[in-house]
Amino acid sequence: MIKKTSILILSCLLLFTLLFSVSLQTVAAENLRAEAREAYLAGEYSEAEELWLEVLAQDKEEEQDIWETNYFLGLTYNALGKYEEAEEYLSQAWEIDDNYNTAVNYSRALYQSGDLDQAQEILAEKATYPELDHQYFNLLGLIALEQEDYQTAEENFVLATEENPDSHFAWNNLGLTFIYQQNYQAAVENLEKAVELEPEVDFIYNNYGLALENLEEYQEALQAYEKAFEINPDNTRTQENISRIENIIAEEE
């Protein structure tokens, strides 16, 4: 009787130890996942990449966890400019759960990789979604802009600014569309809004300067280009713009 009792106690202890070990592993995995989320949300993308890859190596059978890992890895690679990797992981997330956010971000990765048709196709599947946001319309506009369909691009960028009037990307893209349409006054007006919302982005000032230059407002254009250079002196496009506008001003004097 004593022997049976000892065996039972030993079995219980082994089971408890096993359960405790599994519990510790689960807590550690959740802590790692939380750390990876925090790194991504803090904009520490290189660290986030390492952490999410570590999480991925530990993912087992929980479908929602696997979706989240692939989704955030895709977002992280998009932020790092590694668009092929972003497409790979967001594709896997899309296969698990084709929800709205996954669709938009997967389409963004496809757009960045140059697969405009598939990006457009996936976005079209979500056209009846009740809460389309500025990211959706902005992405449709970028695709149309790449396809030189300027009217469609304009319509979508307008919708993007209406959905989120604080999006400097949407105002910049709308202004750029007007440049392509040679409506330079409208371009200036929209790019001024982009500058007001985000005064520390060099490509906005480059677009703003180009619109002003086409209105023959050369001094104002030079100021815009110089501001772009101040923000990012390594941008060769800015250097070319400054050189060109300085030559124009010198010829007029």
N, C-alpha and C positions, 0 to 999 in steps of 0.2 A: 504493500500500500504506500509505504514511504517512497519507494523507488518510482512508482507511477506519479506520485505528487511532485517529485523532483523533476521528472521529465516534463510534466505539464508546466511547471514554473519556468523551466529552461526554455521551453517552446514559446511561452508568453514573452519572456525577456528578449528572445531573438526576434519575435514579431514586432515588439515595441521598438527595438533597435533599428529594424528595417524601416518601419514607418517613420521613425524620427529622422533617419538618414534621407529618406525620400522627401520629407517635409523641409529639411534644410536645403536640399537641392532645388526644390520648388521656390523657396524664398530667395535663394541666391539668383536663380534665373529671372525672377520677377524684379529683383533689385537691378540686375544688369539691363533688363529691358527698360526700366524706368530711367536709368542713367543714360541709355542711348537716346531715349525720347528727349530728355533734358538737353543733351548735347546738340541735337538737331534744332530744337526750338531756340537755343541760345545762339545759333548760327555758327557753331563750332563743327563744321561739316567734316573735316578730316578725322576728328575724334569720333564723330557720329558714325562715320563709315567703318572704322575699326570695331566699334562697339556693336553695331548692327550685324557685321559679319560674324562676330563672336556669338551673338544671339542666334543667328541663322544656323550655326554649327550645332547648337543645342536644341533647336526646334525639333519636336518629335511628331506627334499626331494631331495636335490641336489646330484645326483648320484656321480658326480666327487668328491665332498667334502667328501662323505661317503667312497669312495674308498681311498682317500688320508689319511683319519683318520685311517682306518683299516690297510693300508699299513705301515704307520709310527709307529703305535702301534706294528705291527708285527716286524718291524725292531728294535724297542726299546726293546721289550722282547727278541729278539735274542741276542742283545748286553748285556742284563742283565743275559743271560743264562737261561731264563725261556722259554724253547723250546716248551712246550705244549701250552702256551699262544700265543707264536709267530705263531705256526701252526694254531691256531684258527683264529686269526685276518688276517693272510695272506691268509688263505683259503677263507675268506669272500671277501677280496680284489680281489682275483683271480676270484671269481664268477662274480664280477662286471666288471673287465677288466683284461683279461688274457694276458697283454702285456709282453714284454721280461723281464723287471726288476722285475715285480711281479712274473713271472715264476721262475726266478733264486732264488729269496729270499724265495719264498714259498718252493721250492725244498730244499733249505738249511735248513729250519726249519724242513721239513720232514726227511732229513738226520740226523739232530741232535736228532730227536725223535726216530730214528731207523727204519723209514719206507723207506727203500732203494728202494724198487720196485716202489713205487708211485713217489718218487723223480726222479728216472731214467726215468720213463714214461713221466713225465711233461717236463723234459729236452729234451727228444727225440722229443717232439712235436715242439721244437724250433730249431732243428738241422739245418734247412734250413734258419734260420735268417741270414741276410747278414752281420751282424756285431757282431758275437760271440766274447766275450771278455775273459780275463784271468779268471774271476770269474766263468764263465760257464765251462771252461776246468778244472779248479782247483776242482770244485765241482764234475764233472764226475770222476776225478782222485781219489778223496776221497772215492766216492762210490765204485769204482773198488778196491781200497786198502782194504776197509772193507770186500769186497767179496773175497779177496785174489787173485784177478786177476791182478797180478803185472805188466804184460806186458801192459795191457790196462791202468793201472794207470800211468805207465811210459810215455806212448804215450801222455796222456792228460796233465800231468804235464810239459812235454817238450813244448807242445803247449801253455800252460799257461805262461811259461817263455818267449816264443817267442812273445806272445801278450803283455806281460808287464815284461820286464827284471828287473824292479825295485821292483817286488813283492817278498819280503822275504818269504812269505808263500809258494809261488810256488817252490822256490829253496829249502826250507826246506822239503817240501813234496816230491820233486823229490829225495833229498838226503835220506829221510826215506825209500822211495821205493827201492832204491839201497841197503840199509841195509837189508831189507827183502829178497832181491835177493842175498845177501851175496857178493855183489860187493862193497867192503868197500872203495876201492880207489876212485871209482866214487862217492860214498857217501860223502867222505871227500871233494872232489873238489866242489860239489854242496852245501854242508853245509857251506863251507868257504865263498861262495858267499852270502848265507843267513846271515851269521854273519857280513859280510862287510856292507850289506844293513841295518841291524837292530841289532846293538850290545847290545841291552838291553832287550833281550827276553830269559828267562831261558830255555824254552823247546828246542830252537835251539841249545844252548850249550850242553844240555843233549844228543841230537842226535849226535852232532858233537863229543862229548866225546866218545859215544858208537862206532862210526865208527873208531875213532883212537884206542880205546881199542882193537877192533877186528883186527887191523893191528899191535897189540902188541907195539904200541907207547904209553906206559903207562904214562910217565911223561906229555906228551902233553894232554893225555886224562884227567889226574888229573887236569891240569890247566883249561881245559874246564869245568869240573864238578865244580871246585871251583868258576869259574866265574858265573856259573848258581846259585850256592849257594849264592854268593854275591848279585845277582839280586833278588833272592827269597829264603830266608833262611827257609821258611816254607814248601818248596816242599820236601816231604818225599822221593820221587824218587831220588832226587839229593843227599840227605843224604845217601841213600843206595848205590848209585853209588860211592860216595867218599869213604865210608867205604870199599867197595869191591876192589876198585883200590888201596887203601892204603895197604890192605892185600897182594895183588898181588906184589906190589913193595917191601914190606917188605920181602916176601918169596924169592925174586930174589936177595936180598942183602946178 
